[in-house]
């Protein structure tokens, strides 16, 4: 799926990954570890409503195999 990244917080990013088939495997401190069959796990920082930096969002989406528009 193509995705245009924007500023989002960790909860929004986690929700987007879950719609793409990723599952929350475990929580380690403030990081939620997402997994999907055949892929490496991806840690998502959840720090309340604080927006994640755009570069971090871009890297996480790239690791998840979600292409940007």
Secondary structure, 3 states (H helix, E strand, C coil): CEECCCCCEHHHHHHHHHHCCCEEEEEECCEEEEECCCCCCEEEECCCCCECCHHHHHHHHHHCCCEEC
